[in-house]
Amino acid sequence: MMSTRKSSVHEGGRPAAAGGRLPRAAAMLAILAGLAGLVALGPVACGGKAGGLGFSKGTPATPEELLAELKEHQERIDQATDDTMKRIQEFNASRKPGERTIQFGEIFGQGFTDEQRDVLDQMIAQEKDVSYKSLLEKIVADRNTLQQLQEKVMRLEQSLPDQFAVARKGDRHHDLALNYLTNDAHLDADKAKGLLKQVDLSDELVPGNKVWFFYDQGRDTFRTYVTQGEAGQSPLAVRRALQRKLITERDQALTARDEAATARDAAQAAVNDLQQVKSRLEADVAGLRQNKADLQASVDRLSHDLAFQQNSLFYHAANVRELKTQGVVTPVRKRLHDMKPVRFDTALDLREKTTITFTPDAFGLARIDRVRLLPPIYQEGRDFTVETSKDSGIAKVTILDPDLFKGKEIVFAVGG
């Protein structure tokens, strides 16, 4: 069943997590958990010597004494972290090219995915300050950034006219789109299948994904796409996982080749790799900045177009004889018959103006005597008025109820 376009919100007005992950924050929490483990080991971890990470046997009698003790232990924890990193660096520096080295994530990354462990190692390699204060500040900053992005996504979703369905286990993109077109858009099966051949339905669905649909009846177009929703991962994440596997296999092959090379060749290869990484990162930064600007421009353009579409009257005006010749209206009762030749390419923004003026020469007439609105569901005098002038021969149509005509398509049949 199709769902209405709503964003899930927790109590207090904060947007619910949309199934996203915080590998950076998780990595930081892992470090904190690991350091907490060092505290728990106490004197045992330090061989029972004075100055270890264990607490005193007696419980402090006052809050001031406890705070003083905890501050002293925090300094020891930070020092233990620095010592651990230095120990790893010293060991790695002593290894010959091709020999196995140790990464920080191997110690504090148990139970992590490969992606999370990679983020942890990169963070340690790039950031020297891994104290409690620094790590907690980074976690709070990442959470605030995620919340802002989630709120922006929620606002963008609410501005769309699209409907969505939440994918369940075994659902296929094609089947959900076909169900929407036949049940919600009320198209016959052949028409729906024809539209589905024109769109990309290659996304692999995960339970909780949001599958979006919109059928524009006036333009006879259909769009559909998939967002992560409440799922643990999106189709894009699945494809990226495969890419990471291929990259890992490639790196292993390069490592095997490098083991057969001399120390000089290995060092030169490392320098080249770092230069390539630097170039890619610089190119990625430039690309991300451009993408941000393009996305913002697209959002502004779509917002303007959506407001114009919702508040405008789209019409086609022609001589009655021309409409009969084209078969748009019937010869006798002048009712709409075939709309294929009609293009509603003229619009009246009802927020700015509510009158349309027709001149006779535009329709090959000496004078305009009458103007009819088709389909004839609108009542003259109540919904609109038509004024003609015998002197100038022009006609003026005034919209009395703008809300009734917003987003509508009208044919004006002009007669002399």
Steps between C-alpha positions, in 0.01 A plus 500: 500500500630846410608721792442872534805721489589541871832515679543301821566728797596410855347673801648845555494589129827328405498301174535126531817337375446387144699182527831685456821409683772703668821304435710793620306542825490122549876487459541768764270314738708187444811686613317620811382144570852367453646757733229421753619140480849616589356676804317184603825302489640736765832409654500162321535670161794697624664218688365628832756780508429844643363745249289235321143544381330333796292691755583519870348229715305744717203698367558878518305666780411824318409601143811716487725204580327285234532773234867545579555121472308479169688793346829335592382172340389682186854631457633146544253367243610762248861415570424127458338575164806694384728219617290243312518699178873560538554128561313413182692762301835377631415142408375594152810711437720197575326282239653436162307573179235233445498384864176518696436812707247570777207741471332673794163355393625145565512581872184706556295401194375153598152440363532785246425473130789548257370847418485606865847359571640690199349824630649436846851443358477806273386718790788386720748553215378853427408634845755511780259611774295199618428620851155455654413867447606500135318177421177609668510836320530317166213266588270792589598688181432193283162442667400863446600479134298180455196658666519804271526278192203290616290812556591627152406165344168505689418851371589405143286185519201698628529745207468222242167396347620140488352205689708218646474139610717340768673192362450167677699179470470359150362821341622593153524854366315403181207344689456798734509746209248294303269485802516880535422566133208257484342563843591858593545662157211286359678400179435179311767230516632552144537876550674447835746246355579740218592773747713260706715426192606865499639517856791345690386217729841348574516587872521205739249553784570442868210478750430853622605679179263771378395453138367826354253545211344791308284485188437832321173444320518826304840416353453124511836449675601275788795513738611265777805478725615337825624657824640326807198559726516292817717230345843418629651554155401630159551344154790743457663361814471146362676603181767682697563189709575307182731777385683491833549125459647549155727777632615271782583220254685749282701626798589144602628429150708819506640402841605157369676667208670751727638221723715385207639848440801661664477749785569785259219397267258461791585846636456660158168322452380628838590856403312464171197358677492789745521750217211330323293497819570870548392578143182293536414666830554846352283407202234355732491819708456711187231264372312505830501878507365513146238237583388703800456811286316303229269337754416835660424649159282201415308532828438870437390435143270214599343709777431784258364264233279321751352826628438615141333170406275508804387861457463537123222447246630328183298565186479467124305766306395454134236591245190278522540407131860395560399286797231331288745438215751342740226286653552649846130590532194337346344678201151528647499553877859626515610265775851368548567196283872437441764676715807361319558812280475731804810627678434692820817706460358834620460567870339765720660532844191562715712637782582803283215538254142377448412638152576385146453731201445358149540716186308407181798514264670222698216269395443628144180683597374854448332498839462256790134445589528209741745288698413156638691309772545127445434266666166673579512425873564859599205739537518846345409770747594285797845364412600740221371784282545580127487859377501589127534843341322585175728800448840333537385142436706365790381262771606486864460193723511564876549215750269557798603193701880456456519199735259310272730541198843445663686218330220448242522473118238695302412538130367842392285474187499848341227593247419805289 
